[in-house]
Amino acid sequence: MPPTQAESVIKNIIREIGQECAAHGEIASETVVAFMVKAVVLDPSNGFNMDRTLIKSDVQKLVKLCVARLLDSKNPSLDTIKMQVYFDMNYTSREDFLEEHHRVLESRLSAVSREITDNRACAREELESLYRKIVSYVLLRSGLGSPTDIKIVREATAALQSVFPQAELGTFLTLSKKDKERQLKELTMIVTGIRLFNRDCGKGGEGIDDLPAILHEAIPATTQHIDSQLQIAQEQAFRYTAILEKVTKNPLLAKELESYMLKEALYNIRQYEIFLQTVLSDIITCAQEVEMMIKQLAAQLEQLKMIVKSKTAVPTSQVFPIFIALASLWMSFQDETVLISVLSNLTTNLELFLGTHELLFPEKVIQGLLDGVTVKSDIFRIKEHIEERVHLPDFRKLDWLFPETTANFDKLVIQYRGFCGYTFAATDGLLLPGNPTIGILKYKEKYYTFNTRDAAHSFAENPEHYINLIKEKAKKNAELIQLLELHQQFETLIPYSQANLRQKITHSVQTDLSHMRRENSSQVYPLKSVSTQSMREGSTGVPRPQIFIAGLRGGPSQKTHGVKVNLTRAVDET
């Protein structure tokens, strides 16, 4: 079947599945349905042959299986898949987020910018109207107060007049469009710098939020909340792992607990843990940036005070660059405020995909299963075998890497997010953390860690066997493809792009919590929530200001912290 025809068939299948789910009261996004199609087709127990064209009965069977899985509200696998899709669709790297955020701001200003640069004012009233538009533009671009607040407008107008009197409009109108745009941006920076300086001196700053102070409270509050959630998730993962270890040694118990889907629940909570670590590392970066910017802001303000001290006139060549630097710093504070708010909301929404745990594993059930079981943390498991090392003479033809003999040992990208591949394969899916100090196996330019020396030896005797076992297990539990980062192994098995998650490689930083547990990349899709509605021409009204305060949960504290987010509609949307 030609690719275009095949894609059309897949699209129709996805649409039909979505409609079936909707008829049963379940709204499934196109991307979730597409991923479920992939999961069902991959599972060998469903009997789909990837090498032949789907016939009508195959399509009917595929739709039926997908709908059944999407309506199974008590399945941790479905929750994990939904969580992965949500994260992929709503998380992007810091760099990409800021780039998109700035692009959106530019697009929102384009209409009012055109009204100024295309203006052909001649009469006095027209020139006064143009000047007011420039003031509005400056306020909108700077984000320092509403252009409908008369006090703010007066302050901004006074600052603008000090560097760009209305008498200079004639010269401005003779400039080319690009030069006008350049001057507007420069004027915005200078006026913003003046207002920030006046605010610091106690002589102005109407409508300017204290962003450094807001961030100083918001970042620790957000970090505390994520740390708390991370600790709860890890403790839950440790308990599931301990029970599963007990189950693997008792076939009768394994049969009895099969309906509880313990492994699927473990995958769900481990995926949640990994996403929290990714967000936390971004927030740590925000904290570092803000700390540095606060010092720079204080230094710039102090330098400015020294220059203007006891002087009636100061050369613009001395103060303008500092005003511009102040404005640039403040805009960076605005960026960090929005980013923290988005990451905080993302974290809160991830909790929505953990619902099955309370249904399947009430505390009484868990306590019963934990009877006679020792719950071990990941760190304890690693320390348990810290003295073990691979016996090199047994594996002369394989490469083993150790901390003391390998440069950038802690920077190596470990397969399966650092989980022990042998344990996972040999126990049909148990996740135990690998211990790099035992020795990292380098096999076909990839790196593997193991929970014990015996596990390392067993895997090394036949790596391909265990790699294939892991691959087959992932076919049965498609959420493992992302959880264990197996995308490359499955790319050739899914011929149509519509059956794949949308992919975009972006960076994420490893933290102490995720050290050697995950690759420095995540499969993501550009953040949707940071975009605005597309631009519409033909509007000139000033938007009504709307400020949203995103509540940031701060753990056990009764005090509520907030982050102000400017949700004022775009100029071209009013």
C-alpha positions, 0 to 999 in steps of 0.5 A: 500500500502506498504511504499516502494511502496507508496514512489515510487508512490509519487516520480513518482508524484513529478517527473511528476509535475516537468516535467509539470512545466518545460514544461511551463517554470517554474523550481520547485525544488523537495522539493518545488513540494513535499511541494505542493503535501502536501499542495494540499492533505491536503486542504479538498476542493480538496477531497483527502482521506488520508485513501485510496490508490490513484487511477489513476484519483486521481493521475491525479487530484493531478498532475493537481492541483499541476501544476496549483498552481506552475504556479500561479505567482501572489499567495503570498502563493506560494511565502511563500512556496518557501521562507520556502523551500529555508530557510529550505534548506539553513539555519542551526544553527551556531554550525552546520554550523561551524562543516560542514565548518571545515569538508569541510576544512579537506576534501579539505586538505586530498589529500595534507596531504596524499602526505606528510604522505605517502611520502618515500623521501630519495634523497636530491631532494625528501626531498626538494620537500617534504619540499615545500609540507609541506609549501604549506600544512601550507599555505592552512590550515592556509588560510593566503595567496596563496601558488603560491605567491613567497613572501608569500611562502618565508615568510612561509618557513622562519617561518617554518624553524625557528621551523622545519628545513629541517634537521628534515625531517628524524625524521619526516618520521619515525613517524606513519601516525597519528603522522605525521598528528598531527605534521603537524597541530601543525606546521601550528598553530605555523607558523601561530602564528609567521606570525601573530606576525610578521605582528603585529610588521610590519615585515611580514604578506604578504597576510594576510587580516585584518579580525578584521577590515573587520568584524568591518565594515561588521557586522554593515553594515549587521545588518543595512541592515537587520534592515532596511528590518525588519522595512519595512516588519513590517510596511507592515504587520501592514498596511495589518493587519489594512486593514484586521481588517476593512475587518472582520467588513464589509462582502461586502468589504471582498467579494470585496477584496477576489481576492487580497489575503490579508491574504496570503500576510500578511502570506508572509510578516510575514514569511519574518519578522520571517526569518529576525529575525532568521538571525539577532539573529545569526549576533548579536551572531557573533558580540558578538564573534568578539568583545570578540576575538578582545580583546583576540587577543590584549591581546595575542599579548601584552603578546607575545611582553612582552616575546620576548622584548629585548631577543635574545633567548626565550624558545619555551615552553613560546612562542609556546602556544601563537603562537598556541592561536593566530592561533586559534583566527585567524581561528575563525575570518575566520569562522566568516567572512564566516558565515557573508557572508553566512548570508548576502547572505541568507538575500538578497535572501529572498527578492526574495520571496516578488515579489507579493506585488508590483503586488497585492498592488501598493501604490495607492491601499494600500492608498485607502484601508487604508482610515479611518483606524488606522495602529497599530504596534505590540508594540502599540497593546500590550500596548493598553491592558497592564492593562488587566488581565484574571479574574481567578475566571472564570477559576478555572480549568485552569492554568494561568501564570503571570510574577510576579508569574512564573519563567522564564516567558519570556522563555516559548515557546508560541504556534502559534509563539506568535500570538493570537489563538482566533483571528486567529480562530474567524476571519478565519486567522487574525494574531494579536500579543498575550500579555503575561501580560494578562495571558498565558494559560497553556493547555495540557502542551502548552502555549497560549497568547491572544490579549485581555482579552476577547479573552483569556476568549473566547479561554479558554471556549473551547480550543479544538474548537479553536485549531481544527479551526486553524488546519483546516485553516492550511489545506487550507493554508499549509504555516501556518504549518511552519509559526505557527509551527504546524508541530507536529499536521500534522505529522500523516496526511502525511504518506510518508516522500517524501511529507514532508519538510526535517526536522532538528531541530536546535537552534535560539535565541530570540531577542527583536524583536521576544520576545515571538513570536517564539519557540527556534527552526527552521525547517531547512536542512543543508546548501548546499552553504557551501559545496564543490564538492566531493573529487577526487583523483589523483591531486597534483597541487597547486590550483589557488587562487580566492578571492570573495568579497561579497558586503554587503549592508549598507542601505542609505550610498553610501559607499560599504563595502565588505567581502573577501571570499576565494573561492580557489578550493580544492587541490583535484579539481585542 
